Amino acid sequence: LLRDAPAGSCGLGVGVQARRSDGGYRLSGVCRWVLGGAPAVVVADLEGEGDAAFVVGDVRRGKRCETLGLGAARFGDLDFEGCHVTEADRLRGSGDLRTALLRVASRYALINAARQVGLGRAAYEHALEYAEQRLAFGKPVAHFQAIAFLLADVHMDVESARGLLWRAAAAWD
């Protein structure tokens, strides 16, 4: 499952390995484009046992990734080389770990989609306000057909994305 997933999917066990060592586990690997940082819940490929989830409090942060927008969000790399966790740091529970992880990943995807719809809506409202204030040939540029159609298309796209998000959230719920 998701072994060839793109960067940022480290929560599903891509790129981190674990092996038993000194009454705990030794982690290795790097997660890229991770939002936030330590403490983190990381899923690692445990030798011979499949996937295991760990709470990791001490991990080296790599460079911060530059983004366009979302400046307050800290995306970066987490380096687990030489990271040691105890047996108590391993998460255990009844049920299938993969199913639980996919449910969490789906919820995170919905949250991210909601963020993107909000950003799209804000961009549309800003563009609409600007188009109604900016004058060309004595009237607002929003009154020109090309601009009006462009704004209408953007509004339609934002509202469509919003409807799809609500539908996906209802299906997840």
N, C-alpha and C positions, 0 to 999 in steps of 0.2 A: 504494500500500500504506500503510495507516494514516495517511493525510493528515489525517483528522478524528479522530485518536486523542485520548484524554483526556490531561490533564497527567501528567507523570511518564514519558512515552514518548519523551523527547527522544533517547534512544539509537538510535531508529529513524528519525531524521532529521526529526522533526516540529518545525517552528518555527525552524530554524537554516539560514541561507543562507551560501554562500561564493562569492567571486569572486576571480579572479586579480588580484594586486596586488603590485608591488615584489618580484618574485622569489619570491613565496609566495602566500598567500591572506589575504583579509580576511573575517572571520566577522561575522555580525550575527544578532541574534535572542536570545530568552530561553527557557530551559528551566525549567519549573516542577516542583516536587515531586521534585527529584533527590536520591537518597540519596548522601551523601558530598560530593564536590566535586572540586577540582583536585588532581592531574592527572586528566584525564578523557579518555575516548575518545568523540568526538562525531561523529555522522554528519550531514552537511550536504548541502543541495541545491546542487550546484555548477552554475553557469550553463552550460547547453548540454551538460553531460556527465553529468547524472544525479546519483546519490549518490556521495559520497566520505567516507571516514573520516579523522579527524585526531586526533592526540594533542595535547591542549591543556593546557599547564602553568600559564598565567597567565590566570585568568578572574575577573571580579568576582563575589563571592557576594552574592546578594540577602538578603532577610530569611529568617530561619529559620521554617519552618512548624511550627505547634503541632500535636501529635498526642495522641491519647488512648492511652497506653501507648507502648512502644518509645521511652522517653525517651532512651536512649543512642544511638539512631539519629538522625543529623542529616539531616533533609529540608529542602531549601530551593531557592531559585531560583539559577540561574547566568545571568549577563548577558554575552553575547558581543559586545555593541556595541563596535566599534573594536578587537576582538581580531585580532592578526596572527599567523599561523603560517607557518613556512617550508616549502619543498618537502620537506625531510627529515621534517617532522612528519606528512606524509600517509602513511597506511597503504596499502600495495599488496600484492597477492598474486595468486595464481592462483585462479580460481574466482569464483563469483557472490557479490557482497557481500551482497545481500538474503538469500540462503539462509543465509549465515554469520550474519548478524544475527538472523534468525529463530531459528536454533539457539541462539544466545546468549540471546536474549530468552526462549525456552522454558525454558532452564536456570535463568535468573533467576526465572521464574515458579514453577518447582518449588521453588527455595530459599525463595521467599517463602511458598509454600503450606506447606512444612515448618515454617516459623516460625509460621504461623498455627495449624497443628495443634498444635504444642507449646504455644502460648499457650492454646488451647482446653483442652488436657489439664490444664495447670496450673490454669486457672480451675475446671475440674470437680473436681479433687482438693481444691482449697481449699474449694469449696462443700460437698463431701462431708464433709470434716473438720469444718467449721463446723456442718453439719446434725446430725452425730453428737454434737457437744458441747453445742449449744444445747438447753435443756430447755424444754418447754411442757407443762403439765398433768402434770408428774412424769415425763415420758419424753422422749427425744431427738426433735426435730422430724423427723429422718430416718425415724422409725417411722410417721409419718402418711402415709396413702396418697397424698395430693396431692403432698407433697414427694418421696416415694419415686419416684412416677411421673415427676415433673419431673427428678429426678436421673438416672433410667433413660433418659429421652429425650435428655438432654444427653450421657450416656455413649455412647448409640447414635450420636448425631450425630458425636461426636469420633472414634469408632472407624470409622464409615463414611468420614469425611473422610480418615482415616489410610489406609484400604484403597484409596481412590481415588488418594491421593498415591502409594502404592507402585505401583499399576497404571500411573499416568502416568509415573513415573520409569523403570519397566521399558520402557515404550514409547519413551521418549526415548532410553534406553540402547541 
